[in-house]
Amino acid sequence: MQDSANADTGATAPRTTLLDRAVIVMNAIGSLWVLALVVLIDMDAGGRTLFNMPIAGMIEFVAVSLAVIVFCQLADTIRLGKLTRSDTFIARMAGGSQGGRTIAAGFELLGAIVMALIVVGTFPLMLQSYERGYFIGVRGVFTFPDWPVKAIVVIGATAALLCFLVRARRLWLGLPTNLGAEAHEAGE
């Protein structure tokens, strides 16, 4: 089946994998989290200003939200080839010879290694947090469990690891690495 963007060229739409769908959902969750955070910050500011009553635990919630948002949206950013980096030289090399693509794939593998280290380092902490019932916040004021945050970091880093591996493989084979980026930018 062809989409309208590719109908003129005869090219077929890129295949959407289960990984693609999962990271798109994670990105949407991260975006909704940002929206909720904005609303809560506005409510907190209004409560402080108008009623001298801030929302309890807002500082902790904002601090945790940063990690949650990053790891919810990181994999989709990698999948679309939109991760911020200084790679002008590498991008030019990747478009040319097999050697250039190999070097570019090596950088993707380095990203995968970093994500693997995050998973390996955070997973035991997540289990420990769950088993021992660790909480974030101040007792008697506002607390919430620590393990769901660590679980989101583990899931997000695992998805990012897989996206880095997919990109490395595609670079190695000389295939396009930012599947869906054009449709994403066009709002399709």
Secondary structure, 3 states (H helix, E strand, C coil): CCCCCCCCCCCCCCCCCHHHHHHHHHHHHHHHHHHHHHHHHHHHHHHHHHHCCCCCCHHHHHHHHHHHHHHHHHHHHHHCCCCCCCCHHHHHHHCCCHHHHHHHHHHHHHHHHHHHHHHHHHHHHHHHHHHHCCEEEECCCEEEECHHHHHHHHHHHHHHHHHHHHHHHHHHHCCCCCCCHHHHHHCC
